[in-house]
Amino acid sequence: MPEKSTPSGATGTAARLVVFGSLGCGGVALALVLALVGTLALNSCGATDYPRIAPNDMADRVFRRSQEVYDIMGFTRTVPPGVERVGVSPENTLDAEYCYDGGPLGLEDKTVDGAYRLYHDWALDRVAASQAVPGLRRLHRRLRDEGWEVTSYREGGKGAEWSLHVRRDGDERMSFTWFPDRQYFSGGAGTSCAYDPGWRAGTGESYSVESVTDSVTVPDLGPSSAK
């Protein structure tokens, strides 16, 4: 549970109230505006300071994340690349997205030329509760112990879905959901943004993340012991 405020914390709060009171309404408004601007500027600082990583290396990295989870869950089937019916059949796909720059104050929404992020999506059908429930509990403990921040964890009841969302190192994230009514388990891993070393500025051509997905391939997803 959160700790209760100490007497010194209460004293500090009272002191701040006195200071804001002495500033008057105009002073308080100005202080709040300056604080907001400072926060936005801080959040946008270094927003496009991405490393240069080749798409193939990034694909290997994100696939390894999924492979590790696959082993922790105890899955033994092999899933070839591709998907027949999204949300229904097994899946093993890679996708790329643009990275966005919020601008000096974090209020803009424009793509960063030459920057991309990769996602690996995978799924299995016919996943029974006897495998999904202990597997997700084990995965939750394992990722937490390895330093991942658990942003959301839900153990479903009475047919409700189970879910786990984690992140670390900025925008590196993973998410997992099990649908007991359909016995369907879906997982996904996403990388942080990186610059594509193969793209050069000043050529007059717009950057397309399709060039990333066209240059990478995803291998079969299966237990490590079988490889």
Long-range contacts (C-beta under 8 A, 24 or more apart in sequence): 37-105, 40-105, 40-106, 40-107, 41-104, 41-105, 41-106, 43-102, 43-106, 44-102, 44-103, 44-104, 44-105, 44-106, 47-101, 47-102, 47-106, 48-99, 48-101, 48-112, 48-115, 50-99, 50-112, 50-115, 50-192, 50-193, 50-194, 50-195, 51-194, 51-195, 52-194, 52-195, 52-196, 52-197, 53-194, 53-195, 53-197, 54-196, 54-197, 54-198, 55-96, 55-116, 55-118, 55-196, 55-198, 55-212, 55-215, 55-216, 56-215, 56-216, 58-118, 58-191, 58-194, 58-216, 59-94, 59-118, 59-120, 59-216, 59-217, 59-218, 61-191, 62-94, 62-118, 62-119, 62-120, 62-189, 62-190, 62-191, 63-94, 63-120, 63-218, 63-219, 63-221, 65-120, 65-174, 65-189, 66-120, 66-122, 66-187, 66-188, 66-189, 66-221, 67-221, 67-224, 69-139, 69-174, 69-176, 69-187, 69-189, 70-122, 70-187, 70-221, 70-222, 70-223, 71-223, 71-224, 72-135, 72-138, 72-139, 72-142, 73-131, 73-135, 73-136, 73-138, 73-139, 73-185, 74-131, 74-135, 75-124, 75-127, 75-131, 75-135, 75-223, 76-222, 76-223, 76-226, 77-124, 77-222, 78-220, 78-221, 78-222, 78-223, 78-226, 79-122, 79-124, 79-220, 79-221, 79-222, 80-220, 81-217, 81-218, 81-219, 81-220, 83-123, 87-123, 87-184, 87-186, 88-125, 88-182, 88-184, 89-123, 89-125, 90-122, 90-123, 90-124, 90-125, 91-121, 91-122, 91-123, 91-186, 92-121, 92-122, 92-218, 92-220, 92-221, 93-120, 93-121, 93-122, 93-218, 94-118, 94-119, 94-120, 94-121, 94-213, 94-216, 94-217, 94-218, 95-119, 95-121, 95-213, 96-209, 96-210, 96-212, 96-213, 97-209, 98-209, 99-193, 111-207, 112-193, 113-199, 113-201, 113-206, 113-207, 114-195, 114-196, 114-199, 114-201, 114-207, 115-193, 115-194, 115-195, 115-196, 115-207, 116-193, 116-194, 116-196, 116-209, 116-212, 117-171, 117-190, 117-191, 117-192, 117-193, 117-194, 118-190, 118-191, 118-212, 118-216, 119-188, 119-189, 119-190, 119-191, 120-188, 120-189, 120-190, 120-218, 121-186, 121-187, 121-188, 122-186, 122-187, 122-188, 122-221, 123-184, 123-185, 123-186, 123-187, 124-184, 124-185, 125-182, 125-183, 125-184, 126-183, 127-178, 127-183, 127-184, 127-185, 128-183, 129-180, 129-183, 132-162, 132-178, 132-180, 132-183, 132-185, 133-162, 133-178, 136-162, 136-164, 136-176, 136-178, 139-164, 139-176, 140-164, 143-174, 148-174, 156-180
